[in-house]
Every structure is written in structure tokens, then in C-alpha cells.
Amino acid sequence: MSAATGARRTPLCDEHVAAGARIVEFAGWAMPVQYGSILAEHRAVREAAGLFDVSHMGEVEIVGPRAEELCAKLFTNDARVLAPGRAQYSMIPTEDGGVVDDIIVYRLEHERFLVCVNASNAATDLAWIRERAIDGASIVDRSDETGLIAIQGPKAAAIVVRLAPALASLPRMGCTEAEVGGITLVAARTGYTGEDGFELFCPAERAVALWRLLVETGRDDGLALCGLGARDTLRIEAALPLYGHELGLDISPYEVRLGWAVKANRPGMVGYEALVRAAAGGATRRLIGLFVEGGIAREGAAVFTPGAPEAAGRVTSGTHSPTLGRPVAMALVDGKVAAATTAASANGAEAVLEVDVRGKRRRAVVTRLPFCVKRPAA
């Protein structure tokens, strides 16, 4: 815990320490980065199931007769089309078309929305929403009173359903109030690994009981405790964005292939004009996937067309893919360079760029995103 002294603690922090986790500070929180081997934790999620404490995330409820109107105003996706019991990926846009944060919006009831925000942006998001509040929509910060546990992997559903049979029929991007092992909570068929699974929003004081119950129930299924290290390699393999890497105030959703989550058909939406212009003008940069040869390209590494003196872009996230057994990276590059690689691939040619890895240019083959993922059918 010395590395995270003074950081905030989730309700499960003592469980992590008791389990031997290496604790680091992340977004102001003392969080487990790994319990043993990141590789073993990653593989457990791809092959069986993994358990994550994500209680550091923020939760904001928007409630009232105009809750839908406020969500439609502040978020890029159209919350008006959400039926109660459904969730959608969305973003909080700026007036000039950048992104304050990416979020999941859960419509629990007709006039009640739960918004899950990133830990590092929770205070900013809450202030942003409150500054644009409207009468008839109450904004309630539920972060301190909520524990959040994610169970992910091909055996995750079987483990949860053993404790709550009614959740067997919950579809992907579905959400519902439920009882899991006698604990009343909100269960959502969502996650951040590219696998099937659940995210369980529970009262903070019941988080330890729920954690232990899931650990015991999944013991014979190969359920592994997983930290931030495995969470990052899993999300990169699935090409899931991380704020501060693939998303930011100076990055348009259209540049990182998230235009599908922008429904810019609402003139009252924050960022409407900028996003309409961005959609019509085409992206000047594009997110691409790379197989990097000769080393791992970390965030910020320069990307070049072969032989060119000037960089054409930069790596946003890079890691060694445990599933593929090779280094992979996502990079935001000049739109013309991205278009050229796409054209080359369409003609059956190998599209090759170069990436600076510790001062040496390494060959990097452009590939489709995601690198690997096994999402269940919607």
C-alpha cells in the first residue's frame, strides 16, 4: 500500500490487500494492478472468467420528468431511444466537438437514468452536468454509496446465473434491478473486456459480501481476481477506447471510429454544430490498428510512413497481446495516411508503417480493429 498512501480506497481495498494484490495509485484511488501474473489474469478472462473491482468509477443518477431531455442535450448518443432496461455507449461532448468523457447510460426507469463515468473524470463530469442542469431533472451523485464489480469471460454468465437465475435472459446492453445472492443491486450485461459478462452496481456496504460470494461461486470455474493490468490488455485487444488515450478534449469521436455513437440530429445537443461539421468534413485523423514488429510501442510513440522524416501520427495505446502473442498498438494518424493503408489492404497488399520503439524505427503492419474480441450476439 505504500505506493498508494493517501489515495482513496474502494470498499474492496482490504480484500485486495488480503489476496496479495500489488496496489498502485490510479486516478487518485488505491487499486490492484495485479494479484500475480497479468498474463494469467488476462487468459482467465478470455478462457473462463475474471473478477474486477471497478468501484472507483463514478455513478450519477439523472431523475425526473425532464431527465430524458437533459440526457439528450448532454450526451452524443440519443438516450430518447433507450427503453427502460437498456443501456447505450455514449460520450459527453464539448461545444467544439471534443470529448469530456465516454460513458455508459443505463435507463433504469422511464424517468431515471444511471450514468457510469470514468474515475479520472468523475468530478469533472459531475460539475459539467450540473452546470447545464434544467428544471425537472435532478442530478444525484451516487459514487460514494455505490460499489461496482465486473465479472467478465465466457463462464461469467453461468457463475452469476447460479446466484440469480432470472439474469439468464438479460441481453447484452440490458440492465435491471435484481437480487444476486440476496443482495439487491443493479445488474447490467455490459463490460470493458470484449467478453460477455456483467457489471453489478451494489450498495457500497454490501460490496465485500458480493465479492466473496462471487469468488466462492466461481472457484471451480477458474474465476480469477484481476487487476488494472489485465483490464488494460483486454481492452486494447478489443480496441475499446480509454479516455486520455483514444479520447480527449482535442479528439473528435469521428477520428477514433466512434461516429456510430454520435446522433447529431438534435440541434439542442451540446456540440451539435461542431459534430455536424466534423461528420460532413471527414476525419483529418483516423485511429488504426498496428502489429508492431521488434518491440512494444507505448503511448506517444511516433508513427511514420516508411522513410518519411516527419511523423504521420502517434500511438495512443500499445501492449503485448497475450491472446495473439505479439505486440499490438492503436495509433491516431493523418487521415490521408490511413486512407492509403486502407486502399492498399483493399487491393490485397500489406499496408506497412513504421513506429518509433525506444529510438529505433520498427516495421508495423496495419490491421483491422479490434485485434481480437468475442462479443456475444446482441
Long-range contacts (C-beta under 8 A, 24 or more apart in sequence): 1-30, 4-29, 4-30, 4-31, 8-56, 10-53, 10-55, 10-56, 10-147, 10-207, 11-55, 11-147, 11-204, 11-205, 11-207, 11-208, 12-53, 12-55, 12-147, 12-149, 12-207, 12-208, 12-211, 14-208, 15-53, 15-208, 15-211, 15-212, 16-53, 16-225, 16-227, 19-225, 21-225, 21-227, 22-227, 24-228, 26-56, 26-119, 26-228, 27-56, 27-118, 27-119, 27-120, 28-119, 28-120, 29-56, 29-119, 31-56, 31-227, 31-228, 32-225, 32-227, 32-228, 33-227, 33-228, 33-229, 34-227, 34-228, 34-229, 34-230, 35-224, 35-225, 35-226, 35-227, 38-227, 38-229, 38-230, 38-233, 38-322, 39-322, 40-224, 41-224, 41-225, 41-226, 41-227, 41-229, 41-230, 42-226, 42-230, 42-233, 42-234, 42-322, 42-323, 43-322, 43-323, 44-153, 44-222, 44-223, 44-224, 44-226, 45-152, 45-153, 45-193, 45-195, 45-224, 45-226, 45-230, 45-234, 46-153, 46-154, 46-195, 46-234, 46-322, 46-323, 46-374, 47-153, 47-154, 47-222, 48-153, 48-154, 48-155, 48-221, 48-222, 48-223, 48-224, 49-151, 49-152, 49-153, 49-154, 49-155, 49-156, 49-159, 49-197, 49-218, 49-221, 49-222, 49-223, 49-224, 50-151, 50-152, 50-153, 50-156, 50-193, 50-223, 50-224, 50-225, 50-226, 50-230, 51-149, 51-150, 51-151, 51-211, 51-214, 51-215, 51-218, 51-223, 51-224, 51-225, 51-226, 52-149, 52-150, 52-151, 52-152, 52-226, 52-227, 52-231, 53-148, 53-149, 53-211, 54-148, 54-149, 54-150, 54-192, 54-199, 55-146, 55-147, 55-148, 55-149, 55-204, 55-207, 56-119, 57-116, 57-117, 57-118, 57-119, 57-122, 57-143, 57-148, 58-116, 58-117, 58-118, 58-119, 58-121, 58-122, 58-123, 58-125, 58-126, 58-141, 58-143, 59-114, 59-115, 59-116, 59-117, 59-141, 59-142, 59-143, 59-146, 59-148, 59-201, 60-114, 60-115, 60-117, 60-125, 60-126, 60-129, 60-139, 60-140, 60-141, 60-142, 60-143, 61-112, 61-113, 61-114, 61-115, 61-138, 61-139, 61-140, 61-142, 62-112, 62-113, 62-115, 62-129, 62-137, 62-138, 62-139, 62-140, 63-111, 63-112, 63-113, 63-137, 63-138, 63-140, 64-111, 64-136, 64-137, 64-138, 65-111, 65-136, 65-137, 66-134, 66-135, 66-136, 66-137, 67-111, 67-112, 67-113, 67-136, 67-137, 67-138, 68-110, 68-111, 68-113, 69-134, 69-136, 69-137, 70-129, 70-132, 70-133, 70-134, 70-137, 71-105, 71-113, 71-115, 72-266, 72-268, 72-269, 73-132, 73-134, 73-266, 73-268, 73-269, 73-270, 74-128, 74-129, 74-132, 74-269, 74-270, 75-103, 75-105, 76-253, 76-261, 76-262, 76-263, 76-264, 76-269, 76-271, 76-275, 77-105, 77-261, 77-262, 77-263, 78-263, 78-265, 78-266, 79-105, 79-107, 79-113, 82-107, 83-107, 84-108, 84-109, 84-110, 85-174, 85-175, 85-176, 86-173, 86-174, 86-175, 87-173, 87-174, 87-175, 87-188, 87-190, 88-173, 88-261, 89-261, 90-261, 91-247, 91-253, 91-258, 91-261, 91-262, 92-125, 92-128, 92-129, 92-270, 93-253, 93-262, 93-269, 93-270, 93-271, 93-274, 93-275, 94-249, 94-270, 94-271, 94-274, 95-270, 95-271, 95-274, 96-271, 96-274, 97-252, 97-271, 97-274, 97-275, 97-277, 97-278, 98-248, 98-249, 98-250, 98-251, 98-252, 98-271, 99-243, 99-247, 99-248, 99-249, 99-251, 99-252, 99-253, 100-124, 100-125, 100-128, 100-249, 101-125, 101-243, 101-247, 102-241, 102-243, 102-247, 102-258, 104-188, 104-190, 106-175, 106-186, 106-188, 107-175, 108-175, 108-177, 108-186, 114-142, 114-175, 114-186, 114-201, 116-148, 116-199, 116-201, 118-243, 120-243, 120-244, 121-243, 132-270, 144-204, 145-203, 145-204, 146-201, 146-202, 146-203, 146-204, 147-201, 147-202, 147-203, 147-204, 147-206, 147-207, 147-210, 148-199, 148-200, 148-201, 148-202, 149-199, 149-200, 149-202, 149-207, 149-210, 149-211, 149-214, 150-191, 150-192, 150-193, 150-197, 150-198, 150-199, 150-200, 151-197, 151-198, 151-200, 151-214, 151-218, 151-223, 152-191, 152-192, 152-193, 152-195, 152-196, 152-197, 152-234, 153-193, 153-195, 153-196, 153-197, 153-223, 154-195, 154-196, 154-374, 155-218, 155-221, 155-222, 155-223, 156-195, 156-196, 156-197, 156-198, 157-196, 157-197, 157-198, 158-221, 159-214, 159-217, 159-218, 159-221, 159-223, 160-187, 160-198, 160-200, 160-214, 162-217, 163-213, 163-214, 163-217, 167-198, 170-198, 171-378, 172-196, 172-375, 172-376, 172-377, 172-378, 173-378, 180-210, 180-213, 181-209, 181-210, 181-213, 181-217, 183-209, 183-210, 183-213, 185-210, 192-231, 192-234, 192-235, 192-240, 193-231, 193-234, 193-235, 193-238, 194-234, 194-235, 194-237, 194-238, 194-240, 194-370, 194-372, 194-373, 194-374, 194-375, 195-234, 195-374, 195-375, 196-374, 196-375, 196-376, 232-317, 232-319, 233-319, 233-320, 233-321, 233-322, 236-317, 236-318, 236-319, 236-321, 236-328, 236-330, 236-371, 237-321, 237-322, 237-323, 237-324, 237-328, 237-370, 237-371, 237-372, 237-373, 238-370, 238-371, 238-372, 238-373, 239-289, 239-330, 239-369, 239-370, 239-371, 239-373, 240-370, 242-317, 245-299, 245-316, 245-317, 245-330, 246-287, 246-316, 246-317, 246-330, 246-332, 251-285, 251-332, 252-278, 252-283, 253-278, 254-278, 254-279, 254-282, 254-283, 255-283, 255-284, 255-285, 255-286, 255-287, 255-332, 256-287, 256-332, 257-286, 257-287, 257-369, 282-335, 283-335, 284-334, 284-335, 285-313, 285-332, 285-333, 285-334, 285-335, 285-338, 286-332, 286-333, 286-334, 286-335, 286-338, 286-339, 287-316, 287-330, 287-331, 287-332, 287-369, 288-330, 288-331, 288-333, 288-338, 288-341, 288-366, 288-369, 289-328, 289-329, 289-330, 289-366, 289-367, 289-368, 289-369, 289-370, 289-371, 290-315, 290-328, 290-329, 290-330, 290-331, 290-353, 290-355, 290-364, 290-365, 290-366, 290-367, 291-326, 291-327, 291-328, 291-364, 291-365, 291-367, 292-318, 292-326, 292-327, 292-328, 292-329, 292-355, 292-357, 292-362, 292-363, 292-364, 293-327, 293-362, 293-363, 293-364, 293-365, 294-357, 294-360, 294-362, 294-363, 295-327, 295-357, 295-358, 295-360, 295-362, 296-320, 296-327, 296-329, 296-357, 297-327, 297-329, 297-331, 297-355, 297-356, 297-357, 297-362, 297-364, 301-329, 301-355, 301-356, 301-357, 302-355, 302-356, 303-331, 303-333, 303-353, 303-354, 303-355, 303-356, 303-364, 304-353, 304-354, 304-355, 304-356, 304-361, 305-337, 305-340, 305-353, 305-354, 306-352, 306-353, 306-354, 312-337, 312-353, 313-337, 315-355, 321-371, 321-372, 323-371, 323-372, 324-371, 324-372, 328-371, 329-355, 329-364, 330-369, 331-355, 341-366
